[in-house]
Amino acid sequence: MTESTVGSEYARTRDIVVVLAVLLALTAVLVIVLVQVWPPGPRVTPDGRAEITPTSTTVRLPGWSPTVSRETSLFVIVMAAGALGAIAHVLRSFYWYVGNRALRRSWLAMYLLLPFVGALFGLVVYLVVRGGLTSPLGGASDINPYGVAAIAALVGQFSRETAEKFRAVFGTLLAPAPQGRDHEPTPSVTGVDPSGGPVGTEVVIRGTGLADATVVRFGGVRAAVADVTDTLVRTTVPAGAVSGPPVVHTPTGVATSPEPFTVE
């Protein structure tokens, strides 16, 4: 399989500035929306003996002040919180790659799309919880918005891990899809570049079926993956690594390099 060269060049200063501006603007909009749609807490009745949970919230936005039900506000909250969680992950990754002058243009689309993925995952998890598939909940008035917002934000920040958990859980409940042209191939490793180096060295592992790689191990020592495509995985030699063939772990299997890596 030939690796595509589209987006392989390093991001230019203009690309970095535009993406950063979009992410910061989106963050500001999401925070404003989250604050505005937050449902008010219970109110005490005039006799002081009962609490009434408001059933609606007035959202005050520039030029628009709609009134939404508590149920609708919860939907908006989980989507906004999920997007904010994803943006937290994006910004952390963004400044790391920019600071190390290693940002490729192919990653810019992922940075812009990940907040939407986080919002959708937050909504899906909320629907699963409200549907009673994991734990029963009452009506909208019984739900703590802080709890669902926290869960949605964590789901957005760890969207990849969430997708893998969904796959593991529902893969046992549903019949496996028949293999076809779009079926994920068994992972395999064909080479390692460079073949040796000290702790902290950036290593590129090449092969096929590596798109869902979650971790690389150097002699049993775990190393986080930084850049993943179907044909390569970028990682960094972790502290405590020992010489030997790197092992790439994916949800569909484990692939061991035919070439050893020498830790100097």
N, C-alpha and C positions, 0 to 999 in steps of 0.2 A: 504494500500500500504506500503510495507516494504522499508525503506530507505537503499540504497546501502552503504556499508562501504568502497567502492573503493575510494582511495584518501582522506579519512577522517582524516588521521594522519597529524600532523604538518610538514611543509616543513623543510628539513634538511639544514644545512649550505651549503653543496655542491649544493643542488637544487637552493638555493637563489643565489649563486655566478654564476652558469651557466646561469640561466635565466637573471640575471642582465647583464652579459657579452654579451649575445645575443642581448638584447634590446639596449645596448649602441652601439654595433657594427652596428646594423641595423639603429640606429639613424644617425650615422656618414655617412653610405652609402647613406641614403635618402637625407641628407643635401647636400652631394657632387653631387648627381644626380640632385637635384632641382636647384642648382646653375649652373651646367653645361648646362642643357637643357633650362635655362631661355632665352627667345627670346630677341634679342637686340632691343632697341628702334628705332623709326623712324630716318632716316638719311636725312639731308638736301641736296638737289641737288646742283651741282656746281653753278647754277645761283642764289641760295639762295631763291628761290620763292616757292619751293614745298618740301614736305616731302615724303620719300619713306619708307614704312615698309618692312624690310627684310623678305623674304619668307622662309628662311631656317636658321638653326643654326648648327654650328659645335660643336659637343660634344667631349670634350677632357678627355678621361678616360685612365688609365694605360693600354697600349698596344692596345688601340682601340679608334679611332677618327671618328665616323660616322657623316654624315651630315643628319639632320632630318628636315622635313618641319615644318613650324610654327604650322600647325594643329596637327602633331604628338607630338610636344613639349608640346602643351597644354594638350593633353591626359596624358603625363608623369607627368606634373606638378600637375594636380589635383589628380592623384593617389599617388604621393609622398607626397603632402600636406595632403591628407586624412590620410595616414599612420602615418605621423608625429603628426597629431592631436590626433590620437588614442594612440600613444606612450606617448604623454603628459598625457593623462588620465591614462594609464597603470602605468607609473612611479609614479604618485601621489598616486594611490591606493597601489602600491607595497611598497613604503617606509612607508606608514601608517600602513599596516598590519605587515610588518617586524619590524617596530619600536615598535608596540604593542604586538609582539610575538604571533600573531593570524593568520599567513598565513597557510592555508591548502594546501596540495599538489594538490587537485582537482582544485585549481584556476590557477595553473601554465600553463595548456594548454590554458586557456582563455587568459592569459597575452601574450602568444606567438602568438595566432591566431587573437587577436583584431586588430593589425596593418593591417593585410590583409583585415579584415572586413572594417576598416576605408578607405583603398584604394579603395575597391569596392564601398562603399557608396559614396565616393567622385566622382568616375567615373559615377555612376548612376545619381546623382544629376546634374552633368555637362551635361550629355546626355539629361536629362529632360529639363534643361534650354536651351540648344542649339536647342533642338527639338521644342521649342516654346510653350511647354505645360504650362509654367508659365509666361514667358515674352519673347518677340521676341528679337533676337540678330542678328547681321550681320555676315559677314564672319570672318575667323580667324584673319584677319588683324585689325578688328574692336574691338576685345575683349581685355580687359585689363587683363593681366595675374595676376596682383596683386589681382584683385577682385575675380577671379575664384579660386585662390590659397587660399585666406582667407576663402571663403565659404567652400571649400573642407576641410580645416583644422578644421573648426568649426564642420562640419558634422562628421568628424572622431573622434573628441573629444567627441561629444554627439551622438554617433552612436545609442544608445538605444532610445533616444528621437526621432532621425530621423526615426528609424524603426516604432515607434508608430505613428508618423505623417503620414508616408506613409500609414500605415494601416488605419488610420482615414479618410484620403482623398480618397484613392482608394477603401476603403470598401463601400463607398456610390455610387461609379460608377460601380462596378463589382458585379455580383451575389454572394451571400455567398456560400462557399463550403459546400456540404452536410456533415452532421456529420458522422464520421466513427471512426475507432479505434484510429486514430491519432488526433481526435478532442480535443481541449483544454477543460478540464473539468471546471465546475463552481467552483470558489475558495471556500474553506471552511477552517476554523481554528478549530483545536481540542484541543489546549493547549498552554500555555505560560510558559516559564521557564527562570528566576525564576518568582514567582508570585508577587514580590514586590522588591523595591529598590530605592535608591536616583537617582537624575539626573546624567546621565553619565553611568548608569548601562547597560551592554550589555544584550539584551533580545533576546531569541530564540523563535520564534513563529512557531509552527508546524501545519501542515494540509495537504491539497492536492490542486493541481491546482494553486500553488503559484509561478510558474516559471517566470512569467512576472510582479511580484509585483513591483510597482514604488514608493510607499510611505506607511508609517504606521503612523497612527494618535493616539495619546494618549490624549483622552479627547478633540479632535479637534486640538491639537497642532501637527504640521507636524514633522516627524522624517524620515531622509533619510535611505534607506536600504543599507546595506553593503555587505551582502552575500545572494544570492537568489538561491534556487533550487525548484524543484516541490513540495517538502515536508517541506521546512522550509525557514524562513526569519530571518536574523540576523539584528538587529538594535540597536540603543542606545537611552535611555530615554532622550528626549530633554528638554531644559530649559523651564519652564512654564507648563510642563506636569501635568495633574491632574489624580487622581485615576479613574479607570474605565476600561471597556473592550477595548483592543487595536483593531483598525480597519485597515485591510490590503486592499489597493486599487490596483486593477489590471485592464488591459484593458477589461477583460471579466466580471468584476463585483467587488463587495465589499464583504469582509468576515469579520464578527465580532467575536471576541473570545468569547467562552462561559464562560470563566473565567476572572474575573477582574484583573487588575494589580494595586497594591497599591504603590503610589509614597510616599516614606518616607521623 
